[in-house]
Amino acid sequence: MSTIVTLPTLGQDENGESLGDRAYQAIRRAIITCALPPGSEVSETQLATRFGFGKAPVRAALSRLAQDRLVRAQARRGWKIAPVTLRDVRDIFDLRQLLESEAARLAAGQVAADELTRLDAACQARYVPGDPNSADSFLASNREFHLLIARRSGNARLASMLEQLMMESERLLHIGLALRDRTDEISHEHHCLIDALVAGDSVEAARIAAEQVADSFRMVRDAILSSDPIDTLSIRLETRS
């Protein structure tokens, strides 16, 4: 009996993942980790050569990244990696502070014991400043920690909005984490929040969540205002008008 071998369709790898998806993930990570610096100009040809994809997958990836607000199309000039501004940073973290404090307030007393174990494990993730791989792992754990709380708020729209905001703040947090190691401080903050959630103390949970976001904002702001990121990342120091 002959064996029938199913080949991947055009534009897909052997796992069924499209080349556009792979190009999107590769370019997005380069943007998030600032390997493609904020404000830099790129072309489809440059990206195709750099990441080893054809122009069609790169074009599809750039369309998705534009929806993510990570790149901007420039008429007859290719694409520009979205710059980072202090105004963007403040706007994102102000909104996160509002939503995360409300999520924590609603989630107090609503988190099960097995979920708390997962939260506690997320608190233990560590990272090495300047190492994008360890920062990726840390941010993934941190994101799961906050999103699990948001999901237990009982408000699906709030959780969805927070997930989008956390995606938008990922590049900013990479910049902030490169400044110094805040693992122990963040772990302590998370444990305090867990205690408030277990106790059903909605007021304290909301206060701690708001303060955690404020601490993250200060970390990112300080990193942006330090000399090295300004020299290397083309960050615009725009503030509110």
C-alpha positions as CSV (number, residue, x, y, z in Angstrom):
1,M,0.0,0.0,0.0
2,S,1.4,3.4,-1.0
3,T,1.7,6.1,1.6
4,I,0.0,9.4,0.9
5,V,2.1,12.3,1.9
6,T,0.2,15.6,2.5
7,L,2.4,18.6,1.6
8,P,1.9,22.0,3.2
9,T,-0.1,24.4,1.0
10,L,1.6,27.3,-0.6
11,G,2.3,30.0,1.9
12,Q,2.3,27.7,4.9
13,D,4.9,25.7,6.8
14,E,4.6,22.0,7.8
15,N,2.7,23.0,10.9
16,G,0.1,24.9,8.9
17,E,1.3,28.3,10.1
18,S,1.2,30.9,7.3
19,L,4.3,32.7,6.3
20,G,2.5,35.9,7.0
21,D,2.0,34.8,10.6
22,R,5.7,33.9,10.9
23,A,6.8,37.2,9.4
24,Y,4.4,39.0,11.7
25,Q,5.8,37.3,14.8
26,A,9.4,37.9,13.8
27,I,9.1,41.5,12.9
28,R,6.9,42.3,15.9
29,R,9.4,40.8,18.3
30,A,12.2,42.9,16.7
31,I,10.0,46.0,17.3
32,I,9.0,45.1,20.8
33,T,12.6,44.4,21.9
34,C,13.8,47.6,20.0
35,A,16.0,45.6,17.7
36,L,14.1,47.7,15.2
37,P,14.4,51.0,17.0
38,P,11.5,53.4,17.5
39,G,11.3,56.0,14.7
40,S,13.5,54.1,12.3
41,E,12.4,53.7,8.6
42,V,12.2,50.3,6.9
43,S,11.1,48.9,3.6
44,E,9.5,45.7,2.6
45,T,12.7,44.7,0.7
46,Q,14.9,45.4,3.8
47,L,12.6,43.4,6.1
48,A,12.3,40.5,3.6
49,T,16.1,40.3,3.4
50,R,16.7,40.6,7.1
51,F,14.1,38.0,8.2
52,G,14.3,35.7,5.3
53,F,10.7,36.0,4.0
54,G,9.3,37.0,0.6
55,K,7.7,40.5,0.1
56,A,4.1,39.1,0.2
57,P,4.4,37.7,3.8
58,V,6.2,40.9,4.9
59,R,3.5,43.1,3.4
60,A,0.8,41.1,5.2
61,A,2.8,41.3,8.5
62,L,3.2,45.1,8.1
63,S,-0.6,45.5,7.6
64,R,-1.2,43.7,10.9
65,L,1.5,45.6,12.7
66,A,-0.1,48.9,11.5
67,Q,-3.3,47.8,13.2
68,D,-1.3,47.1,16.3
69,R,0.1,50.7,16.0
70,L,3.6,49.5,15.9
71,V,4.4,50.7,12.3
72,R,3.1,53.5,10.1
73,A,2.9,53.6,6.3
74,Q,4.7,56.5,4.6
75,A,3.7,57.6,1.2
76,R,6.4,56.5,-1.3
77,R,8.9,56.1,1.6
78,G,8.1,52.6,2.9
79,W,7.3,52.2,6.6
80,K,8.3,53.8,9.9
81,I,8.6,52.0,13.2
82,A,6.2,53.9,15.5
83,P,8.1,56.3,17.8
84,V,7.8,56.3,21.5
85,T,6.7,59.5,23.2
86,L,6.3,60.4,26.8
87,R,2.7,61.3,26.0
88,D,2.1,57.8,24.7
89,V,3.6,56.3,27.8
90,R,1.5,58.4,30.1
91,D,-1.7,57.9,28.2
92,I,-1.3,54.1,28.1
93,F,-0.4,53.8,31.8
94,D,-3.1,56.2,32.9
95,L,-5.7,54.1,31.2
96,R,-4.1,50.9,32.6
97,Q,-4.2,52.3,36.1
98,L,-7.9,53.0,35.8
99,L,-8.8,49.7,34.4
100,E,-6.5,47.5,36.5
101,S,-7.6,49.0,39.8
102,E,-11.2,48.4,38.8
103,A,-10.5,44.9,37.7
104,A,-8.8,44.2,41.0
105,R,-11.7,45.7,43.0
106,L,-14.2,43.5,41.1
107,A,-12.0,40.3,41.3
108,A,-11.4,40.5,45.1
109,G,-12.8,37.4,46.7
110,Q,-13.5,35.8,43.2
111,V,-10.2,34.1,42.6
112,A,-10.1,30.3,43.3
113,A,-7.2,28.6,45.3
114,D,-5.8,26.8,42.2
115,E,-5.7,30.1,40.3
116,L,-3.8,31.7,43.2
117,T,-1.2,29.0,42.8
118,R,-0.8,30.1,39.2
119,L,-0.6,33.7,40.2
120,D,2.1,33.0,42.8
121,A,4.2,31.1,40.2
122,A,4.0,34.0,37.9
123,C,5.4,36.2,40.6
124,Q,8.6,34.1,40.7
125,A,9.6,34.8,37.1
126,R,12.9,36.6,36.9
127,Y,14.7,38.5,34.1
128,V,18.1,39.8,33.4
129,P,18.3,43.5,32.4
130,G,19.3,43.9,28.8
131,D,18.5,40.3,27.9
132,P,15.4,40.3,25.6
133,N,14.8,36.6,26.0
134,S,14.5,36.6,29.8
135,A,12.5,39.8,29.6
136,D,10.1,38.1,27.2
137,S,9.5,35.3,29.7
138,F,9.1,37.6,32.6
139,L,6.6,39.8,30.7
140,A,4.6,36.8,29.6
141,S,4.2,35.7,33.2
142,N,3.4,39.2,34.4
143,R,0.8,39.6,31.6
144,E,-0.8,36.3,32.6
145,F,-0.9,37.5,36.3
146,H,-2.8,40.7,35.5
147,L,-5.0,39.2,32.8
148,L,-6.2,36.4,35.1
149,I,-7.2,39.0,37.6
150,A,-9.0,41.0,34.9
151,R,-10.9,37.9,33.7
152,R,-12.1,37.2,37.3
153,S,-13.5,40.7,37.4
154,G,-16.6,39.3,35.6
155,N,-16.4,42.0,33.0
156,A,-15.3,40.5,29.7
157,R,-15.0,43.9,28.0
158,L,-12.8,45.3,30.7
159,A,-10.5,42.2,30.4
160,S,-10.4,42.6,26.6
161,M,-9.5,46.2,26.8
162,L,-6.7,45.5,29.3
163,E,-5.3,42.8,27.1
164,Q,-5.0,45.2,24.3
165,L,-3.4,47.8,26.5
166,M,-0.9,45.3,27.8
167,M,0.1,44.4,24.2
168,E,0.6,48.1,23.5
169,S,2.7,48.6,26.6
170,E,5.0,45.6,26.0
171,R,7.6,47.6,24.1
172,L,7.6,50.2,26.7
173,L,8.1,47.6,29.4
174,H,11.1,46.2,27.5
175,I,12.6,49.6,27.6
176,G,11.9,50.0,31.3
177,L,13.2,46.5,32.3
178,A,16.5,47.2,30.6
179,L,17.2,49.9,33.2
180,R,17.5,47.7,36.2
181,D,16.3,44.5,37.9
182,R,12.9,45.2,39.6
183,T,12.0,41.5,40.0
184,D,12.0,41.4,43.8
185,E,9.9,44.6,44.0
186,I,7.4,43.4,41.5
187,S,7.2,40.0,43.2
188,H,6.5,41.7,46.5
189,E,3.8,43.9,44.9
190,H,2.2,40.8,43.4
191,H,2.1,38.9,46.7
192,C,0.5,41.9,48.4
193,L,-2.1,42.0,45.7
194,I,-2.8,38.3,46.1
195,D,-3.2,38.7,49.9
196,A,-5.8,41.4,49.3
197,L,-7.6,39.3,46.6
198,V,-7.7,36.3,48.9
199,A,-9.1,38.4,51.8
200,G,-11.7,39.9,49.5
201,D,-10.5,43.4,50.4
202,S,-11.7,45.2,47.3
203,V,-10.5,48.6,48.4
204,E,-7.0,47.4,49.2
205,A,-6.8,45.3,46.0
206,A,-7.7,48.4,43.9
207,R,-5.2,50.6,45.7
208,I,-2.3,48.1,45.3
209,A,-3.2,47.5,41.6
210,A,-3.1,51.2,40.9
211,E,0.2,51.7,42.7
212,Q,1.7,48.8,40.7
213,V,0.8,50.5,37.5
214,A,2.2,53.8,38.7
215,D,5.5,52.0,39.6
216,S,5.7,50.6,36.1
217,F,5.1,54.0,34.6
218,R,7.9,55.5,36.7
219,M,10.2,52.7,35.6
220,V,9.5,53.3,31.9
221,R,9.7,57.1,32.3
222,D,13.1,56.9,34.1
223,A,14.4,54.6,31.4
224,I,13.3,57.0,28.7
225,L,14.8,60.0,30.5
226,S,18.2,58.2,31.1
227,S,20.9,59.0,28.5
228,D,21.4,55.6,26.9
229,P,17.8,55.0,25.6
230,I,17.6,58.6,24.3
231,D,20.9,58.2,22.5
232,T,20.0,54.8,20.9
233,L,16.2,54.6,20.5
234,S,15.1,57.9,18.9
235,I,12.5,58.4,21.6
236,R,10.6,61.7,21.3
237,L,10.2,63.5,24.6
238,E,6.7,64.8,23.9
239,T,4.5,65.7,26.8
240,R,0.9,66.9,27.1
241,S,0.2,70.3,25.4
